[in-house]
Amino acid sequence: MDRIGDFNMKDDDANDDDDSRPIIHSVGGEEPSILTSNFFLDHVGEVFLTLKPDGLSWKLMDSLCNDNEDRSTCLGIQFLSKQDTSINISDVYAVEFIDWGLVHKTLLTNPGFLLGHASEMYRFTVHGIERSKSQPSLWAPTVFTFAHVDKQTCQMWANRMNSYLSLETDRPRNLLVYVNPGSGKGNGCRTWESVAPIFSQAKVKTKVIVTERAGHARDAMASITNRELNLYDGIVAVGGDGFFNEILNGILLPRHRAPYPPTPPDDDPTIETESDVLLHDPTVTIVDPTVPNDDESPLLKRSTLNESQAVNLNQDSEMSFPNERFRFGLIPSGSTDAIVICTTGVRDPMTSALQIILGKRVCLDIAQVVKWEKSHTSKNKPHVRYAASFAGYGFYGDVITESEKYRWMGPKRYDYAGTKVFLRHRSYEAKVAYMKAESEKTNVGANARRIKAFWGLTKESERIACRAKCDICNTTSVAPQREKPDPKQESNWVRVKGRFLSIGAAVISCRNDKAPDGLVVDAHLSDGFLHLVLIKECPRAFYLWHLTQLARKGGTPLNFDFVEHHKTTTFTFTSSGEESVWNVDGEILQARKLSAQVFRGLISLFASGPETYKTHFADFIQEPASIINNVYPFSLFFFNVILNSFRYYNSLPPVAKTYATICFFMSLCSELNLYSPWTVALSYEDVFKHFQIWRLVTNFIFLGSFSLTFAFRLFIILKYGVQLERGPFDKRTADYVWMFFFGAFSLLAISVIPFLRSPFMGASLVFMIVYVWGREFPNTRINIYGLVELKGFYLPWAMVALDLVFGDTLMPSLLGIGVGHLYYFLTVLHPLAGGTDFCKTPFWVHKLVKYWGRGYQMNSPVKKADPSTGVAFQGRSYRVGGTSSASTRYPPNVGAFNGRSRRMDTSS
Ligand SMILES: Nc1ncnc2c1ncn2[C@@H]1O[C@H](COP(=O)(O)OP(=O)(O)OP(=O)(O)O)[C@@H](O)[C@H]1O
């Protein structure tokens, strides 16, 4: 077996007898800080490697690549992933010496030094992270394998790197991991299994506990002693926001000590202040920090907190916490995962795992939500909850309550429950009082905000989203505590009373898949504010508009007159009528009276914050629609709707478009009483006796008066009819038109039998489309009302079943299926089995289409087909007067329809 033994040192300093030995630079003392040597980088080639305390870098010793050349071009496509030439120690999570073994030769044809060399050496691997170029927040593990013929050299480099890694003291060594097996789609365990190997690679010890029931983790956290907790550098939750909340509460409830926020005023208008609560309400059960804890660990005592901890944990609060290194980790596996998206920038278990292993840290504000209730001993007995992301009432509470009934649906339950609750459109009477934050300006009205935004006058600070190394979070967390407004002073409070669709308090922006910018785009991870969003009662359409803005990237969900957004530190709430519930981080809290306050940077998370996040000001300015939106919101809403509808309509293919348009206008005219539907219905008597032959056609184009059934039929044409025309009937306009003619003729023939006759056969024709679509797209997955998923093949039958359930007549659907099957049999199945094609598109249909001038004309060039379209009708195009058009998709002489094209200038 060959060995590489002739590394060439190209550095002038590396003028050693044995080129393969590392050069050691001693800088400023005994400890050599720089190592250099030649190594073989697996899959790349020979490199000159340099190790410094802050990182490893290398230079490809490829004589063919000059330094000015673009390495990626030079190295070729195989090496794109290995074009890095350095990695910081802070991005490395493991270095391992691995024994003698295979290294892969580069595929470069470089006769200078790569070809002909041996392929086995001693190796050490460097495991680090790679940031996605397009989405820097997304991290993936990467590995570099360096090889050398000398074992000692390899070992020495690996040891040196490991010694540098050991200086990274902020990294966890020992973690307690809780896995919720039922989170999200029930894949908590799989999520953990997918990331567990990198924890062992990084030599991070993990004690993994899979929960057995709801509340398991909270109970465990509440009962674990601080001494035991102190053995760990953090707790990692593998699950969703609700599961994280459970662990957070398990940790904080017995340990966090701070005065409660003021109770909401009863009928008495004076607000009770913190001290009022403490002094006058004997029932408030604040844990006395002076009461000795069973646990003897000195770290638990507040007096032992050093200054930095005190700043970190917020000076308002008093908290016994195990150790300074302690952080929370969250590996996303839930249905929403807003906390992970806000703290890492992406919803990716691997990114979260890597950020935990590399010991990243961000501080997170925590809201303390206190529910006050009457007990037999007290007027106001507090029940405390902590929230890391959001507490919401009304719509938010109703959605979470409704969604709990459909947990079996997985994450889809939120869509379903959201739609139901939206349709209910309930508002709730409530009183809200919030403390004015010193930085909040007078309440700028929505119109003024809109105009300011339009002219670019909105202050940058009002729009800056939180990001990694966020200035707002960092400056505020180290700056002296803001002077808090005195809660005793009535002038520091603002009171709002009315009917609200929802009341929300966002601790962080709450970005998630459904709201890409979150509810409050500029809510920061540790800005020390609660962002109170009050949505007053408004028409359903306006609320829908708010929701669509929420669902849109760059949307402005808070720029409405019925929406108020206030930055505050404390607020109180009292329900004064019909009640909803509170949704605290996805968990239900029933409270008639509630108050909340925020603790700035109360906990630390293993996360680095989202990478640079683009504000949407530029988008806003560029998009003309958005400009109008902010000046003439109402007109733009309709303008947008009309514009998008127009665009959509224009994009429709001709046959489906024409059929849908005619049907729509037929129903519209009937609605306007311009004619009676009975004058267009099928009646053979009128056709033959009174020569009302139009009835033979018009009965197919009246789909009913405006109703849900009509909308559904139109939807079928626009969805399935369009898919057929764009797919299997692509470039075969005449064939598609013929399908409709065939259906109509067949239905007319069938309706000669009185029992099977129906005055309007349009519904059957539409159903025929569904049947043919089902045969053409048999494996496409269909979701019915978000409840059942089935294959396209079964769609017509599922629709028949629905007709049955809703008590609709089955005849039109069954006739449509029958005719659809007849068509499919004659045009596809029978010819495929070697039979004669009885159902060829007649020549007059081609002529008609030519005369019509829409779609693909006779003699038009046959374009290359889209391979993703349907299968059965491939190759059945007719090139009239052109060369034979065998399948445009199948190779010659393969498939059912080869040779069935015909030339107009010859007989078929
Ligand atoms: N073993 C278990 N069996 C049943 N429920 C559990 C179990 N472990 C935890 N839970 C509960 O499951 C609830 C939801 O968990 P989680 O937050 O992980 O998922 P999710 O609700 O799908 O996601 P999200 O909160 O992001 O919407 C939590 O309230 C938690 O108490």
The ligand as an SDF file (V2000), in Angstrom:
LIG
                    3D

 31 33  0  0  0  0  0  0  0  0999 V2000
  -45.6490   12.2410   27.4520 N   0  0  0  0  0  0  0  0  0  0  0  0
  -46.6050   13.1530   27.2670 C   0  0  0  0  0  0  0  0  0  0  0  0
  -47.8380   12.7800   26.9070 N   0  0  0  0  0  0  0  0  0  0  0  0
  -48.8070   13.6820   26.6780 C   0  0  0  0  0  0  0  0  0  0  0  0
  -48.6300   15.0210   26.7820 N   0  0  0  0  0  0  0  0  0  0  0  0
  -47.4070   15.4480   27.1230 C   0  0  0  0  0  0  0  0  0  0  0  0
  -46.3460   14.5550   27.3770 C   0  0  0  0  0  0  0  0  0  0  0  0
  -45.2450   15.2750   27.6840 N   0  0  0  0  0  0  0  0  0  0  0  0
  -45.6260   16.5670   27.6280 C   0  0  0  0  0  0  0  0  0  0  0  0
  -46.9080   16.6810   27.3010 N   0  0  0  0  0  0  0  0  0  0  0  0
  -47.7150   17.9030   27.1030 C   0  0  0  0  0  0  0  0  0  0  0  0
  -47.8820   18.1490   25.7220 O   0  0  0  0  0  0  0  0  0  0  0  0
  -48.2020   19.5110   25.5570 C   0  0  0  0  0  0  0  0  0  0  0  0
  -47.7750   20.0370   24.2170 C   0  0  0  0  0  0  0  0  0  0  0  0
  -46.4640   19.7720   23.9920 O   0  0  0  0  0  0  0  0  0  0  0  0
  -45.5420   20.5810   22.9850 P   0  0  0  0  0  0  0  0  0  0  0  0
  -45.5200   22.0140   23.3070 O   0  0  0  0  0  0  0  0  0  0  0  0
  -44.2280   19.8640   22.9950 O   0  0  0  0  0  0  0  0  0  0  0  0
  -46.1990   20.3160   21.5390 O   0  0  0  0  0  0  0  0  0  0  0  0
  -47.1700   21.1630   20.6660 P   0  0  0  0  0  0  0  0  0  0  0  0
  -48.2910   21.6790   21.4810 O   0  0  0  0  0  0  0  0  0  0  0  0
  -47.4880   20.2990   19.4990 O   0  0  0  0  0  0  0  0  0  0  0  0
  -46.2650   22.3600   20.1110 O   0  0  0  0  0  0  0  0  0  0  0  0
  -46.3620   23.9470   20.3040 P   0  0  0  0  0  0  0  0  0  0  0  0
  -46.4660   24.1920   21.7790 O   0  0  0  0  0  0  0  0  0  0  0  0
  -45.0960   24.4710   19.6850 O   0  0  0  0  0  0  0  0  0  0  0  0
  -47.5940   24.3920   19.5590 O   0  0  0  0  0  0  0  0  0  0  0  0
  -47.5340   20.2180   26.7160 C   0  0  0  0  0  0  0  0  0  0  0  0
  -48.4890   20.9860   27.3490 O   0  0  0  0  0  0  0  0  0  0  0  0
  -47.0500   19.1260   27.6310 C   0  0  0  0  0  0  0  0  0  0  0  0
  -47.4800   19.3300   28.9380 O   0  0  0  0  0  0  0  0  0  0  0  0
  1  2  1  0
  2  3  1  0
  2  7  2  0
  3  4  2  0
  4  5  1  0
  5  6  2  0
  6  7  1  0
  6 10  1  0
  7  8  1  0
  8  9  2  0
  9 10  1  0
 10 11  1  0
 11 12  1  0
 11 30  1  0
 12 13  1  0
 13 14  1  0
 13 28  1  0
 14 15  1  0
 15 16  1  0
 16 17  2  0
 16 18  1  0
 16 19  1  0
 19 20  1  0
 20 21  2  0
 20 22  1  0
 20 23  1  0
 23 24  1  0
 24 25  2  0
 24 26  1  0
 24 27  1  0
 28 29  1  0
 28 30  1  0
 30 31  1  0
M  END
$$$$
